[in-house]
Amino acid sequence: MDLVHYLARRPPDYPDAAALGHCLRALVEAGLDRLPLPGSGLTLARLQRLAEVGGHDLGLCKLYEGHTDALAIIEQLGGTPTPGSTWGMWAAEPPQARVKVSSNGHMVELNGRKAWCSGAAVLSHALLTAWDADGQQQLVAVALDQPGVTVTEQGWAAVGMAATGSVEVLFDGAEGQAIGSPGDYLQRPGFWQGGVGIAACWYGATRQIAESLRQHCAQREEPHALAHLGAVDSALQAAADVLRFSALHIDAHPEDNAQLLARRARAVVEQTAEQVIREVGRALGAGPYCKDRHFARLIADLPVFLRQSHAERDLAALGSLIAGQSSEVWSL
């Protein structure tokens, strides 16, 4: 069974992290987490699968994207994940929550606090960023069911995306395995390629929210609703075109720095998502917010997931990249 049909058979209603963890484990057991690697020639298929999960449930998508991203990173950097394992990809680095790593033979030791650890209570493993004695960032794979790992209930009071349980985790002498060399996480081509994957998750949820308006307009002719649908369609089409182009470009240039590509894709999809949320709400009123549980969950979760973007800071970074380009940067 493929991913689309599998998700179609599951009600998109996951009340907590335990339910999300159960579904993720089932996807792993069914082999539905084995996505093509970015730059493999099938990047669009990878983005399509992420979008499908995003349209089903964004909490599940958060865990699924993190798991599949971790698998891709481990493979790209020469590691081998434990069969049947479920992974978090924890790379947030707030200044008050940084993990230190020290060598301990062929393994490493972890100490410190890690924030924004989605699914921490229900995953078997995590791939996380930590800092060595020389101030360099090192990726570390760690089993979560060992002494020295404490999953707290701190740092998460969310309503949107609540089920992901993105809490803080404490490491006290926990054992892990270094993946790659210091600095590899940010320096590898896959870092920005993975950033396009996040945009595909946003797109999947946005498309599903828009579907409520499309179905509404298919049943009755309301000029204002149709005008909103036209605006939604043009925005979604632009976002889809950008994601398709991004996938083709990554496959054609798998070793290139994809920062400009990813920043553009994320900006376009974020703006599309915000426009679709506005247009659909104005067209349909309170009804789906209050009577359609799937719609209500997506509309609550998506604005939180979108804040994985850093808004004007990301736009300023994009502008800085564009300012250094020639006038040909916008040529058809």
N, C-alpha and C positions, 0 to 999 in steps of 0.2 A: 504494500500500500504506500502511495506517495504522501508527502507532507500535507498537501491540500486536502485530500480525502480523509486523512487521519484527523486533521483539525475539525473538519466538517462534522465528524461524528462525536466531538466533545463539546458540551455546552461551555461557552466562554464565560465562566463564572467561577473565579478562584478567590475564595474569601481570605486566604492567608498564605504565608510562605510555605506552609506544609503542603497545601494543595498545589502550588506552583512547583515545588520540589518533586512531588509525586508525578506530575505531568512531564517534567523535564526528564526524570529517570525513565519514564515510559518511552519518550522520544529517543533517548539514547539506546535503550534496549531494542527498539525497532530499527536502529541504524539511521534514523532520520536527522541526526546531528552531523552526518558526514557530508559537509558541503564542499564544493570545489574551492580550492584555495584562491585568494585574490591573485590576479595575474596569471592564472593557469590556462587561460583561454575560455573559461566558463564563468567569468566574474559576474555577468548579468544573471546567470542562474543562481548564484549565491545571493545577489541582491533581491531577486524575486522571492526566494525562500524566506529571507528576513522580513520582507514586506508582508508576506502571507501571515507570518506569526504576529507581526505588528497589528494587522487588521483583525486578528482573532482576539488577542489580549496583550496589552502593553506590558503588564507585569510579567507574563510568561516570556514576552519578547526580550525584556531586559535580561532575564536569566539566560535565555537561549542565545542571545547575541553575545553575552559575556562568555558563555561556555564555548561557543563555536569560534570566537575570537581567540580565546586561550588555546584551543586546539591548534588553530592556524599558526599562532606565534610559536608554540612549542615545536611544531614540525619545521617551521622556517628556521629555527635556531638550533635544530639538531637534537631535540629531546624526544622522549617517547612517553605519552600519557598512559596511565594505568587503564587497562580495558574496563569498560563499564563505569568509569568515573564521571562525576559531574563537576564542572569547574566554574569558579568565579574568576573574573578578570578585574582586579582591584588596583587601580593606578592613581586614584585621587591623592593629592599631596598637600592638604592644608597644613600650615606651619605647626599647628599644635598636635598633629597626629602623623608622625613619621616613624617608620620602623627602621631599626638599625640591624645590619647584617655583619656577622663576623665569621671567619673561616673556622672550620672544625673538621680537618681532614678533607675528604672528597665531598663532604656535606657542609652546610652552613648553619649558623645559629641565628635565630630571630628574636629581637627584643623590641618592644614598643607598642604603640597603639596605631591601628589602621582605621580610617574613617570611611563611610559610604560603602560598606561591604555588602552589596546586594546578595540576598539569598544565603547569608553566612550560616544560618541555623539549619539549612537543609541541603547544602552541597557537601560533597566528599573532599574536594580539593580546591585550592585557590592558586592562581598565578598573580603575584603581587610585586609592586615596586618597593624596594628597600634601599638603604644607603650604607655604603661601606665606610671604612675608616678614612679613606681618601676623599670623601665627599662625592663619590660617583654613584649613580643610580644603577642598581642591579636587579634583574628579574629573578624571582625565587618561586619555585613550585613547592607547595606545602600541603601535607595531608591535615585535614582539620580535626580528625578524631584522635588527637594525641594529647598527652599532658603538655602543658605550656601554651595551649590555645584556649582562650576563653571568649566565647561569643556573648557579648553583653546585650542588654536591652536599651542601650544608650544611643543618643544621636539620631533618633528617628521618631518623629511625631507627625508623619505625613497623613493626609487624606487621599490625595491623588498618588498613585503608585504605592499605596500603603502596604499591599500584600508582598512587595518585594523584600520587606524586612531589611532595609539597607542600614544596618546598625554598625556600631564600632566593635572591633575585635582586638583583644589584647594578646600579645605574644610575650612569653616569659621563658626564654630558653628553648623555644620550639625548634625542631629540626626541619630543615628544608634543603632543596637542591637548587643550586644556581643554574639558571637557564641562559645560555649565551654568555657574553662578556659584559662588563660594565658599559653602560651607554647604548647597548644594542636595542633596547626597547624603543627609544625615540629615533635612532639613526637608521633603522632598517626601513626599506621601502614600504613594508606592510603597515607601518604606523598610520600614514595618511590614507592608504588604501582602506584600512579599517574604519577610518573616519567617514568614508562614503557609505559604509555599511550602516552606520548609525542613522544617516539620512534616509536610507531605505526603510528602516524601522519607522521613522516618523512618517514617511510617505504611506506606508501600508495602513497605519491608523487613520491618516488623513483621508485616504481614498475610501475607507470603510465609513467614516463619518459622512462623506459626500454621498455615499450610496443611499443614505436615508432620504436625501433631497431628490436624487434621481428617481427613486421609486415613487415618491410623493408626486412628482411632476408627471410621471408616466400614467398616473391614475386620474389626474384632474388638471385642467388647464387654468392656471392662475398666472397672469402676466408677471406679477412681481416675483413669484417663486421661480418662474422660468428665467427671468433676468438674473436672479441670484445663481441659478443653475448654469447659465452661460458664463458668468464670472468664475464660478467654481471650475467649470470644464477647462477654460483657458489657463487657469492657474495650475491645475493638475497636469494638463498636457505639457506645459513648460517644465514642470518639475520632473515628469517622467522622461522627457527628452534629455534633460540634463543628466539624469541617472543612467540612461542608456548610453549616452555619449561617454560618461565617466567610465563605465564598465568596459566599453570598447577601447578607450584610450589606455586604461590600465593593462588590458591584455596585449595591446600593441607595444606598450613601453613598460614592462613589468618591473624594471630596475630603476626607473626614473623617480625623482622626488615628486610625489603627487600632492604636495601641500596646496598649490594654487587650485588644482582640480577639486580637491576635497573641500576647501574653504568656499569655493563657488557653489558646489553642489549643496553643501549644508545651508548656506545663506538662502539659496533659491527655495529649497524644500521647507526651511523654517518659515520663510515669508508666505509660502503657499499654505502651510498648515494654519498659520494665524489668520490668513484671509478666509480659508474654508470654514474654520470655526465660527468666524463672524458671519459669513454669508448664510451658512446653514441655520444658525441660530435665528437670524432675522427672518429667514424664509419660513421656518417651521414653528417658531414660537416655543413655548414651554413644553409642549406635548412630549417629544422624544426624551427630553431631559428628565421627565417625571414618570414616563410610562414604558420606556424602552430601556431595559436594564443594560443591554450590551452597549447601546449608544451612550447612556449615562456614564458607564465606566470608562469608555474611551475618551469622552469629552472631559472627564475629570483627570484622567491619567496623562493625556497628551501634553497639556501645558507644563506639567512637571517634568516629563521626559524631555521636552524641548529645552528646558533650562540646562541640559547638558551642553547646550550652546552658551557661550558667554556674551551673547547679544552684541552691544556696540564694541566691546573689546575684540570680538572675532571679526566684526566688520572693519574695524580699524586695521587689524592685521591683514585682512584682504586688501584694503586700500593701499597699505604700504607695499604689498607685493605688486599691485597694479601700477603704482606710481613709478616703479623701477622698470617697467616694460616699455617697449616702443609703441607707437600708434597702431601697429599691426595687431595688437592684442585683441582688438574688437572687430577685426576684419571678418567678413563672411567667407 
